[in-house]
Amino acid sequence: MRILLVHQYFLDQDDAGGSRWNEMARFWAQRGHDITVVAGTVHYATGAKATRYKGKLVVTDQVGPRVKVKRCHVSESYNRSFAGRLWAYLSFTFSSSWAALTESRADVVICTSPPLTVGLTGAILRRFWRVPVVFEVRDLWPETAIEAGVLTNPLLIRLSYWLERISYRHASWINVLTPAFRDRLVASKGVDPRRVSVITNGADLDLFRPGPQDNWVRRHHGLQGKFVVIYVGAHGVANHLVQLLEAARELADEPEAHFLLVGNGMQKPMLMATARAWGLANVTFVDAVPKGQIADYVAAADVCTAVLKKLDVFKTVYPNKLFDYMSAARPIILGIDGVARQLLAEAGAGVYVEPQQPRAFAQAVRELKRDPQRCQQCGECGRRFVQTHYSREQLAEQYLAVLETKVRSRARMRAVPDGDYARGGLRRCTGSAG
């Protein structure tokens, strides 16, 4: 098959961050399929554009056998305001559509969101190519932005819900990353459950595996003899990492406990300034590191953590870092309620604490620090769990089966007007979150 993936935040080679789609593309290429990725030029975590992309509409790279990446123009208004970011998303819609249409027609198109504007690219490609379009929901937008307080303008909220309706209406199929997402789409968005699959994030069992704790990471950062609590990922509004700084302040009486925060994001300068103002000697900040090194950072930890702001919308998410931590056989302190909490309990891989409760978090650190046998048991349980249920190779096979089914039915799809799919699969949305 010729598969075209529209993913504005597709990672560069060895870049830090969620590599779900890099692994999917590699696996499908090994199976003999040709993958073209249409991606953006602005980095998802830093909001910066590399020099090699400046002033260019499209930059094409062959990143592996049968995998080609076309980096398309994104406006540098990305970091100025939410309106500026919306324009950056729309600029990618125009550049990605043009870049895709200069390629040979794909057999199937996948558009993975956020941002929702990739759904417009999918609608355009379906109109021109008459091929199946799979729309993937990695996060519930615009609800996440609204509940986090990032999106407040009523006009932009209405526009966002309109984009959401367009994306669902023009999709031949919808994939979501958690069962809770599926339930929300069916109950609140009027999506026919027969048009939805659940293929989750998964574990990169080759990259993340049990490794020596006393490694070069500890020596490089002066962490020998410390009980290291690591956070790896974005430093944004939704992550609310100030709760980790508050927990570190609670643990000032236990100098062996040390927090290692790895990654970038818009809140990072504020977090570093806060740590300095509070005199937190037990917190170390590290910029995002290449994917090839991140496994060593996780291996160096005694405990790993994933936290988010206390919002109902985050009760629906499976953070990808949970699978990475479990793959590395490290115990987890989880500050996210909902399906992620259920996943952790099912795996037996760690401890849940209420989001934004730093004293409870600090207490969990104290308890695990004093119980190395429990830490080992949680790590081993997590590793076995993801090996059995969440191997990325297994999930890639499931996804490929969906795509092959859609491609086989292409002749039937081309014989039916687009509007019939919309009427048969999606009731009219009201524009409210339900």
Buried (B, 14 or more C-beta within 10 A) or exposed (E): BBBBBBBBBBBBEEBBBBBBBBBBBBBBBBEEBBBBBBBBBBBBBBBEBEEEBEEEBBBEBEBBEBBBBBBBBBBBBBEEEEEBBBBBBBBBBBBBBBBBEEBEBBBBBBBBBBBBBBBBBBBBBBEEBEBBBBBBBBBBBBBBBBBBEBBEEEEBBEBBBEBBBBBBBBBBBBBBBBBBBBBBBBEBBBBBEEBBBBBBBBBBBEBBBEBEBEEEBBEEBEBEEBBBBBBBBBBBBBBBBBBBBBBBBBBBEBEEBBBBBBBBBBBBEEBBEBBEEBEBEBBBBBEBBEBEBBBBBBBBBBBBBBBBBBBEBBBBBBBBBBBBBBBBBBBBBBBBBBBBBBBBEEBEBBBBBEBBBBEBBBBBBBEBBEEEEBBEBBBBBBBBBBBEBBBBBBBBBBBBEBBBEBBEEBEEBEEEEBEEBBEEBBEEBEEEBE
